[in-house]
Amino acid sequence: MYRPADYDEIIERVEHIRGLLRQIPPANEREQRVRERREQWIKDLITNLRHTRDRAMVQMLEDLETLCLLTKEGGYRLFGYSLDAIREYDLYLNGGRTHIVESYIFNRDYPVQLPLELAPAEAFSQNATLHTLVRSWQSAVPIRALNRPRWHHPGTFYLHVGTEDSLGSSLPPGSMALVDPVADEERIRPNPRSIYLLQFRNGYRCSRCVATRGKLQLLTADHSYFGTEEFLYPGSVRIAGRVRAFAVGLPMQEYRCLRGIWAYDGSAELILPWEHRSRGKLFATKHRRFVRSSEQKRYVQELLQARLHSKVSERTRRRYRSNTSSEPHADALIQMSIEHFATYSDTLRTGGYALHDAGHFSLDAMLRARNFSDLASLRAKALAPMPSEVWDARRKEIGEYAALFALKFPQPSLLEERVVRMGEEKTVTGFQPNLRPGSWVLLEELSGLPDVRSDWNKRGWSRPLYAMRRGLEHMFGYLDRDGSSLALLSGTGGECEKVVFGISELSQLRRVCGVVVPV
């Protein structure tokens, strides 16, 4: 997240960027004034760096990005900060609680591979590998292209389901969910078959629900949940969105200390992060919704202080939870964002800083360029996959091609035989929600013969799931013994489908290590 910057290196890089920008001839008087302002600002920056070597201020980084055409990531990277690494620390320190996570990719020029030509619609009606379904790819596309309408669904956001507070949740702990906004009419009459993100004064929960006569009733199939299931509505709970899809690594770790949201303190108003009009309100609301114990607070603060090489005082924290005109150092703002469960993009927006990336470039792109014209190739757009009707059907299932997925798997063609889409009208039961058609499955090879007896002692998403390939056919299920043979079972009940196979076919057996499931 932070690497101490060498100030001589910063100066050298700033001078390189200034040289590139001097190659742009001003087209009018306004551009001439911007050029003059840039020259003076860079001169003052270099002088200050040589004499004071002070920590970077947020406003200084904003000016650097605006005048030098750097992305947010580029300006922060220049001073040693990795904004995309904030996401990892957020999940490590805050992963116990269900909360909205950062979906904005700060490294806007990160090259990714995207689908270009898809198989005909009928190919998606069967279980098929990624290799079969995507016939060609477009490579080295800047990840910022995923903000375009044919790739991104406006208004969607992402949620991490907590590994401590999700007892009774309709989604597995540790999963990542894509959430769609809902219209007012759906908030009044939620669909009991849909899974909603519910916001409470002390946290979030994913659940099916019904609303009648000023009450919201949770619908849960988890018999271990004994918490409150009825709430005043809309006074004490808000329907914040509808879950479109979720992803989870398998087999899921068994979390034995799950608690319901009722076990947590909290007194925040029912408002979503991007609805705040000031950073102080954002931090204050998060502080009241996600209350940490003294031990948790001390651990988080000490770890972030060690990683960021700076210390934030309690007085500073209180100041930025109220209305103030002062601006913090970058390291302090990063630390306070993580401490308050706030995404850094929301922290910047509510502080008055726009996430403008059009015409701006990453630091790496700037440093590679020898001429400003070298940066023109980075303006390439992603072509929408064809046939368009097939692509639209896939987007309707999953919602969008997630930038978070592209960041984790920048070259999906390398996974072509390891990724299978479930297209057949069959489900694998034993999960909540069930694995259904339209799900994408990631496979891994087995290192030895699975321990079937151990598998049967596990439940739900913690129980290993397997895939068997016979020719072009893929079958999914739990593993069991059938005499001297093995069998794949599509569920845990007595009437589930069974596929028997011998030891000679074991080489075609794979373990499922991750799924993306439409809801």
PyMOL commands that set and color helices and strands:
alter all, ss='L'
color gray80, all
select helices_A, chain A and resi 7-21+29-51+58-68+72-78+83-94+121-125+130-133+143-147+184-188+261-263+273-275+279-289+294-308+314-320+330-339+344-350+363-368+372-379+388-398+403-408+412-415+452-456+460-462+503-508
alter helices_A, ss='H'
color red, helices_A
select strands_A, chain A and resi 99-101+111-118+128-129+134-142+157-160+176-180+196-200+203-212+215-219+230-232+237-249+419-421+440-445+466-470+473-482+485-489+498-501+509-518
alter strands_A, ss='S'
color yellow, strands_A
deselect
rebuild
show_as cartoon
